[in-house]
Amino acid sequence: MALRPPIINLMADAARRSARPLLRDFGELQQLQVSRRAPTKFVSSARNRTEDSLRRDLCRARTDYDIAVASVGKEKPSLIPTKRPCWLVDPLSGLDNFAHGVPHFCLSIAALDNSGLMASVIYDPLRDETFWAENGSGSHLDSQRLRVSAREDLYGAMLSMPATSFQKPNPQQSNTRLHDLSFNEIELRRSGSIGLDLAYVAAGRFDGCIAIDEDPITLAAGVPLVLEAGGFATAIDNTNNQPPEDDLVAANPSIHDHLIRTLTGF
């Protein structure tokens, strides 16, 4: 049984406490679906309460840390402080799922210092699953050690991919490359929660994940999980950015190589 490091206990406890009212709010959403506008304000309030709870718990525990929170909707990507250690928080990865009553969302927290991402927690409150990783301590689901999948080629692979068009560096060419992936007998998914997608790559449930134009804070917690589970997590151009920028390819080593070659044309 894996003993969780102190920083993981702190992050996981904060996520669990913050998720309790979120679960209650999710249960009440069904009563609001009869109105087209009512859920919007309700969901925004639910996310804000979760953010406030995480801020309170994390900042009280580590007064020397800054905190940065993922942007919402089509807002510009969040700015990540770099002068001090920092919490990178997404209070609700899967906001649209939550708003429509789809039971697939999570809370994510990453810890960042001058050396890069140190540790992360992704908590799925509906399934009560806590994915966590710390540098050098492996990647875990609760007390179970995680490993990425062993699949070696794209045939039959299950990937999480964005619904939006891939816009870099040549939109027409890149759209074609993403389109070509769909003809390789690949199972393509867009779950609506990039946090859980990356956790599922670490757990071997997905063989890979492609994220395009995402807030880097939303991506941050998944990177240590994938790396500590034996996978790769890089930008589209195969550079290792910690924290990530606005795009990410995360997969087991073989699938990662196939995806990078397909997306870059090399």
C-alpha positions as a LaTeX table, in Angstrom:
\begin{tabular}{lrrr}
\hline
Residue & $x$ (\AA) & $y$ (\AA) & $z$ (\AA) \\
\hline
Met1 & 0.00 & 0.00 & 0.00 \\
Ala2 & 1.45 & 3.36 & $-1.05$ \\
Leu3 & 1.89 & 5.92 & 1.71 \\
Arg4 & 0.91 & 9.34 & 0.43 \\
Pro5 & 3.51 & 12.11 & 0.91 \\
Pro6 & 2.43 & 15.05 & 3.11 \\
Ile7 & 1.93 & 17.42 & 0.17 \\
Ile8 & $-0.36$ & 14.87 & $-1.51$ \\
Asn9 & $-2.39$ & 14.46 & 1.69 \\
Leu10 & $-2.80$ & 18.21 & 1.86 \\
Met11 & $-3.93$ & 18.49 & $-1.77$ \\
Ala12 & $-6.21$ & 15.47 & $-1.63$ \\
Asp13 & $-7.89$ & 16.59 & 1.61 \\
Ala14 & $-8.48$ & 20.06 & 0.16 \\
Ala15 & $-10.01$ & 18.54 & $-2.98$ \\
Arg16 & $-12.29$ & 16.24 & $-1.01$ \\
Arg17 & $-13.55$ & 19.00 & 1.27 \\
Ser18 & $-14.16$ & 21.32 & $-1.65$ \\
Ala19 & $-16.01$ & 18.61 & $-3.59$ \\
Arg20 & $-18.70$ & 18.01 & $-0.96$ \\
Pro21 & $-20.81$ & 21.09 & $-1.77$ \\
Leu22 & $-20.06$ & 20.56 & $-5.46$ \\
Leu23 & $-21.68$ & 17.12 & $-5.29$ \\
Arg24 & $-24.72$ & 18.61 & $-3.56$ \\
Asp25 & $-24.96$ & 21.28 & $-6.24$ \\
Phe26 & $-24.69$ & 18.66 & $-8.97$ \\
Gly27 & $-27.58$ & 16.75 & $-7.43$ \\
Glu28 & $-29.75$ & 19.87 & $-7.55$ \\
Leu29 & $-29.04$ & 20.63 & $-11.20$ \\
Gln30 & $-31.75$ & 18.32 & $-12.51$ \\
Gln31 & $-34.39$ & 20.60 & $-11.00$ \\
Leu32 & $-32.96$ & 23.56 & $-12.92$ \\
Gln33 & $-32.79$ & 21.97 & $-16.36$ \\
Val34 & $-36.38$ & 22.99 & $-17.13$ \\
Ser35 & $-35.13$ & 26.58 & $-17.40$ \\
Arg36 & $-32.71$ & 27.53 & $-20.15$ \\
Arg37 & $-30.99$ & 30.28 & $-18.20$ \\
Ala38 & $-31.23$ & 29.23 & $-14.57$ \\
Pro39 & $-28.38$ & 26.66 & $-14.60$ \\
Thr40 & $-25.79$ & 29.16 & $-15.89$ \\
Lys41 & $-25.71$ & 31.29 & $-12.74$ \\
Phe42 & $-26.06$ & 28.23 & $-10.55$ \\
Val43 & $-23.05$ & 26.50 & $-12.15$ \\
Ser44 & $-20.95$ & 29.65 & $-11.93$ \\
Ser45 & $-21.75$ & 29.93 & $-8.23$ \\
Ala46 & $-20.90$ & 26.27 & $-7.67$ \\
Arg47 & $-17.52$ & 26.68 & $-9.34$ \\
Asn48 & $-16.79$ & 29.86 & $-7.40$ \\
Arg49 & $-17.57$ & 28.14 & $-4.09$ \\
Thr50 & $-15.22$ & 25.31 & $-4.99$ \\
Glu51 & $-12.48$ & 27.76 & $-5.93$ \\
Asp52 & $-12.93$ & 29.71 & $-2.68$ \\
Ser53 & $-12.69$ & 26.52 & $-0.64$ \\
Leu54 & $-9.52$ & 25.38 & $-2.41$ \\
Arg55 & $-7.94$ & 28.82 & $-2.02$ \\
Arg56 & $-8.72$ & 28.88 & 1.68 \\
Asp57 & $-7.38$ & 25.42 & 2.45 \\
Leu58 & $-4.28$ & 25.51 & 0.24 \\
Cys59 & $-3.18$ & 29.04 & 1.09 \\
Arg60 & $-3.70$ & 28.47 & 4.80 \\
Ala61 & $-1.53$ & 25.34 & 4.67 \\
Arg62 & 1.28 & 26.91 & 2.60 \\
Thr63 & 1.49 & 30.64 & 3.23 \\
Asp64 & 4.62 & 30.92 & 1.06 \\
Tyr65 & 2.76 & 29.68 & $-2.06$ \\
Asp66 & 1.02 & 31.76 & $-4.70$ \\
Ile67 & $-2.11$ & 30.36 & $-6.32$ \\
Ala68 & $-3.31$ & 30.52 & $-9.94$ \\
Val69 & $-6.74$ & 29.36 & $-11.11$ \\
Ala70 & $-7.75$ & 28.14 & $-14.56$ \\
Ser71 & $-9.73$ & 30.49 & $-16.75$ \\
Val72 & $-13.37$ & 29.87 & $-17.64$ \\
Gly73 & $-14.85$ & 29.40 & $-21.09$ \\
Lys74 & $-13.21$ & 31.48 & $-23.80$ \\
Glu75 & $-11.22$ & 33.71 & $-21.47$ \\
Lys76 & $-7.53$ & 34.15 & $-22.18$ \\
Pro77 & $-5.28$ & 31.47 & $-20.66$ \\
Ser78 & $-4.29$ & 32.12 & $-17.08$ \\
Leu79 & $-0.94$ & 33.61 & $-16.19$ \\
Ile80 & 1.22 & 31.41 & $-13.98$ \\
Pro81 & 3.35 & 33.15 & $-11.31$ \\
Thr82 & 6.99 & 32.07 & $-11.40$ \\
Lys83 & 8.73 & 33.90 & $-8.54$ \\
Arg84 & 7.45 & 31.69 & $-5.70$ \\
Pro85 & 6.09 & 28.15 & $-5.38$ \\
Cys86 & 2.55 & 28.07 & $-6.69$ \\
Trp87 & $-0.65$ & 26.05 & $-6.59$ \\
Leu88 & $-2.21$ & 25.56 & $-10.03$ \\
Val89 & $-5.91$ & 24.87 & $-9.55$ \\
Asp90 & $-8.82$ & 23.95 & $-11.79$ \\
Pro91 & $-11.88$ & 23.90 & $-9.50$ \\
Leu92 & $-14.06$ & 22.19 & $-12.10$ \\
Ser93 & $-12.52$ & 20.43 & $-15.09$ \\
Gly94 & $-15.59$ & 19.42 & $-17.05$ \\
Leu95 & $-17.67$ & 22.55 & $-16.50$ \\
Asp96 & $-19.98$ & 21.93 & $-19.47$ \\
Asn97 & $-20.54$ & 18.33 & $-18.37$ \\
Phe98 & $-21.47$ & 19.57 & $-14.91$ \\
Ala99 & $-23.82$ & 22.19 & $-16.36$ \\
His100 & $-25.68$ & 19.57 & $-18.42$ \\
Gly101 & $-25.90$ & 16.98 & $-15.67$ \\
Val102 & $-23.29$ & 14.70 & $-17.25$ \\
Pro103 & $-21.52$ & 12.80 & $-14.42$ \\
His104 & $-17.95$ & 13.31 & $-15.58$ \\
Phe105 & $-15.89$ & 16.09 & $-14.01$ \\
Cys106 & $-13.06$ & 16.57 & $-11.54$ \\
Leu107 & $-11.01$ & 18.95 & $-9.43$ \\
Ser108 & $-7.31$ & 19.28 & $-10.19$ \\
Ile109 & $-4.40$ & 20.70 & $-8.19$ \\
Ala110 & $-0.72$ & 20.88 & $-9.12$ \\
Ala111 & 2.23 & 22.17 & $-7.11$ \\
Leu112 & 4.88 & 24.12 & $-9.00$ \\
Asp113 & 8.29 & 25.42 & $-7.93$ \\
Asn114 & 11.40 & 26.67 & $-9.73$ \\
Ser115 & 12.29 & 23.13 & $-10.82$ \\
Gly116 & 8.92 & 22.51 & $-12.46$ \\
Leu117 & 5.81 & 20.56 & $-11.48$ \\
Met118 & 6.42 & 18.75 & $-8.18$ \\
Ala119 & 3.17 & 16.96 & $-7.47$ \\
Ser120 & $-0.46$ & 16.78 & $-8.49$ \\
Val121 & $-3.88$ & 15.50 & $-7.50$ \\
Ile122 & $-6.90$ & 14.93 & $-9.72$ \\
Tyr123 & $-10.04$ & 14.05 & $-7.77$ \\
Asp124 & $-13.18$ & 12.57 & $-9.30$ \\
Pro125 & $-15.86$ & 13.16 & $-6.64$ \\
Leu126 & $-18.56$ & 11.07 & $-8.30$ \\
Arg127 & $-16.43$ & 7.92 & $-8.40$ \\
Asp128 & $-14.42$ & 8.92 & $-5.31$ \\
Glu129 & $-11.18$ & 8.33 & $-7.20$ \\
Thr130 & $-8.04$ & 10.21 & $-6.19$ \\
Phe131 & $-5.28$ & 10.20 & $-8.80$ \\
Trp132 & $-1.99$ & 11.50 & $-7.43$ \\
Ala133 & 1.69 & 11.75 & $-8.26$ \\
Glu134 & 4.84 & 13.22 & $-6.77$ \\
Asn135 & 8.21 & 13.39 & $-8.50$ \\
Gly136 & 10.07 & 10.17 & $-7.83$ \\
Ser137 & 7.16 & 8.54 & $-5.97$ \\
Gly138 & 5.22 & 7.16 & $-8.93$ \\
Ser139 & 1.67 & 7.74 & $-10.06$ \\
His140 & $-1.24$ & 6.28 & $-8.11$ \\
Leu141 & $-4.99$ & 5.83 & $-7.99$ \\
Asp142 & $-5.65$ & 5.90 & $-4.26$ \\
Ser143 & $-3.19$ & 3.19 & $-3.07$ \\
Gln144 & $-2.80$ & 1.44 & $-6.45$ \\
Arg145 & 0.31 & 2.10 & $-8.54$ \\
Leu146 & $-0.49$ & 3.24 & $-12.09$ \\
Arg147 & 1.19 & 2.48 & $-15.40$ \\
Val148 & 0.37 & 3.79 & $-18.86$ \\
Ser149 & $-0.95$ & 1.30 & $-21.39$ \\
Ala150 & 1.37 & $-1.06$ & $-23.24$ \\
Arg151 & $-0.17$ & $-0.56$ & $-26.69$ \\
Glu152 & 2.53 & $-0.07$ & $-29.34$ \\
Asp153 & 0.67 & 1.26 & $-32.40$ \\
Leu154 & $-2.32$ & 3.40 & $-33.22$ \\
Tyr155 & $-4.44$ & 0.54 & $-34.56$ \\
Gly156 & $-7.17$ & $-0.04$ & $-32.01$ \\
Ala157 & $-5.90$ & 2.68 & $-29.68$ \\
Met158 & $-8.31$ & 4.74 & $-27.61$ \\
Leu159 & $-7.48$ & 8.44 & $-27.68$ \\
Ser160 & $-8.94$ & 11.59 & $-26.22$ \\
Met161 & $-8.94$ & 14.33 & $-28.85$ \\
Pro162 & $-10.34$ & 17.86 & $-29.05$ \\
Ala163 & $-13.47$ & 18.68 & $-30.99$ \\
Thr164 & $-12.03$ & 22.03 & $-32.05$ \\
Ser165 & $-9.87$ & 22.23 & $-35.16$ \\
Phe166 & $-6.14$ & 22.00 & $-34.76$ \\
Gln167 & $-4.80$ & 25.40 & $-35.73$ \\
Lys168 & $-0.99$ & 25.11 & $-35.63$ \\
Pro169 & 1.10 & 25.75 & $-37.62$ \\
Asn170 & $-0.84$ & 25.30 & $-40.87$ \\
Pro171 & $-4.61$ & 25.02 & $-40.26$ \\
Gln172 & $-5.48$ & 23.20 & $-43.47$ \\
Gln173 & $-2.57$ & 20.78 & $-43.20$ \\
Ser174 & $-3.10$ & 20.20 & $-39.49$ \\
Asn175 & $-6.83$ & 19.58 & $-39.89$ \\
Thr176 & $-5.96$ & 16.92 & $-42.44$ \\
Arg177 & $-3.55$ & 15.23 & $-40.05$ \\
Leu178 & $-6.09$ & 15.09 & $-37.26$ \\
His179 & $-8.68$ & 13.87 & $-39.75$ \\
Asp180 & $-6.29$ & 11.14 & $-40.91$ \\
Leu181 & $-6.08$ & 9.76 & $-37.37$ \\
Ser182 & $-9.74$ & 8.83 & $-37.54$ \\
Phe183 & $-9.03$ & 6.37 & $-40.37$ \\
Asn184 & $-6.54$ & 4.27 & $-38.38$ \\
Glu185 & $-9.14$ & 2.17 & $-36.55$ \\
Ile186 & $-8.69$ & 4.46 & $-33.54$ \\
Glu187 & $-11.34$ & 4.88 & $-30.88$ \\
Leu188 & $-11.70$ & 8.65 & $-30.49$ \\
Arg189 & $-13.24$ & 10.23 & $-27.42$ \\
Arg190 & $-13.91$ & 13.70 & $-26.13$ \\
Ser191 & $-15.00$ & 13.24 & $-22.55$ \\
Gly192 & $-15.41$ & 16.92 & $-21.73$ \\
Ser193 & $-12.91$ & 16.86 & $-18.84$ \\
Ile194 & $-9.26$ & 17.22 & $-19.85$ \\
Gly195 & $-8.23$ & 16.59 & $-16.25$ \\
Leu196 & $-9.83$ & 13.14 & $-16.21$ \\
Asp197 & $-8.56$ & 12.42 & $-19.73$ \\
Leu198 & $-4.97$ & 12.86 & $-18.55$ \\
Ala199 & $-5.60$ & 10.85 & $-15.39$ \\
Tyr200 & $-7.00$ & 8.07 & $-17.59$ \\
Val201 & $-3.85$ & 8.09 & $-19.71$ \\
Ala202 & $-1.80$ & 7.57 & $-16.55$ \\
Ala203 & $-4.13$ & 4.74 & $-15.54$ \\
Gly204 & $-3.94$ & 3.05 & $-18.95$ \\
Arg205 & $-7.64$ & 3.60 & $-19.61$ \\
Phe206 & $-6.77$ & 5.86 & $-22.55$ \\
Asp207 & $-3.71$ & 5.21 & $-24.71$ \\
Gly208 & $-3.20$ & 8.91 & $-25.35$ \\
Cys209 & $-4.62$ & 12.40 & $-25.13$ \\
Ile210 & $-4.27$ & 15.42 & $-27.42$ \\
Ala211 & $-5.16$ & 18.82 & $-25.95$ \\
Ile212 & $-5.33$ & 21.93 & $-28.12$ \\
Asp213 & $-5.67$ & 25.57 & $-27.01$ \\
Glu214 & $-6.30$ & 24.65 & $-23.38$ \\
Asp215 & $-5.49$ & 26.73 & $-20.35$ \\
Pro216 & $-2.08$ & 25.53 & $-19.11$ \\
Ile217 & $-3.39$ & 25.39 & $-15.55$ \\
Thr218 & $-6.05$ & 22.90 & $-16.66$ \\
Leu219 & $-3.31$ & 20.71 & $-18.15$ \\
Ala220 & $-0.78$ & 21.02 & $-15.33$ \\
Ala221 & $-2.03$ & 18.38 & $-12.90$ \\
Gly222 & $-2.08$ & 15.68 & $-15.57$ \\
Val223 & 1.59 & 16.03 & $-16.49$ \\
Pro224 & 3.16 & 14.53 & $-13.32$ \\
Leu225 & 0.55 & 11.76 & $-13.39$ \\
Val226 & 1.48 & 10.70 & $-16.92$ \\
Leu227 & 5.24 & 11.08 & $-16.45$ \\
Glu228 & 5.32 & 9.14 & $-13.17$ \\
Ala229 & 3.21 & 6.40 & $-14.77$ \\
Gly230 & 5.90 & 5.88 & $-17.43$ \\
Gly231 & 4.39 & 8.02 & $-20.19$ \\
Phe232 & 5.42 & 11.12 & $-22.11$ \\
Ala233 & 3.73 & 14.52 & $-21.91$ \\
Thr234 & 5.04 & 17.21 & $-24.27$ \\
Ala235 & 3.96 & 20.06 & $-26.48$ \\
Ile236 & 2.96 & 19.29 & $-30.07$ \\
Asp237 & 6.49 & 20.19 & $-31.19$ \\
Asn238 & 7.85 & 17.60 & $-28.71$ \\
Thr239 & 9.35 & 20.16 & $-26.31$ \\
Asn240 & 9.12 & 19.42 & $-22.61$ \\
Asn241 & 7.46 & 22.43 & $-21.02$ \\
Gln242 & 6.71 & 22.41 & $-17.31$ \\
Pro243 & 4.21 & 23.82 & $-16.77$ \\
Pro244 & 2.74 & 23.09 & $-20.21$ \\
Glu245 & 1.69 & 25.77 & $-22.64$ \\
Asp246 & $-1.69$ & 25.63 & $-24.40$ \\
Asp247 & $-1.26$ & 22.28 & $-26.17$ \\
Leu248 & $-0.20$ & 18.86 & $-24.97$ \\
Val249 & 0.30 & 15.34 & $-26.27$ \\
Ala250 & 0.27 & 12.76 & $-23.48$ \\
Ala251 & 0.55 & 9.03 & $-24.08$ \\
Asn252 & 2.61 & 5.93 & $-23.50$ \\
Pro253 & 6.03 & 6.20 & $-25.21$ \\
Ser254 & 5.09 & 4.32 & $-28.39$ \\
Ile255 & 1.76 & 6.04 & $-28.95$ \\
His256 & 3.32 & 9.40 & $-28.13$ \\
Asp257 & 5.92 & 8.89 & $-30.86$ \\
His258 & 3.22 & 7.93 & $-33.38$ \\
Leu259 & 1.09 & 10.95 & $-32.48$ \\
Ile260 & 3.97 & 13.45 & $-32.66$ \\
Arg261 & 5.01 & 12.08 & $-36.05$ \\
Thr262 & 1.45 & 12.30 & $-37.34$ \\
Leu263 & 0.76 & 15.78 & $-36.04$ \\
Thr264 & 4.05 & 17.34 & $-37.10$ \\
Gly265 & 4.48 & 15.44 & $-40.35$ \\
Phe266 & 7.94 & 14.12 & $-39.39$ \\
\hline
\end{tabular}
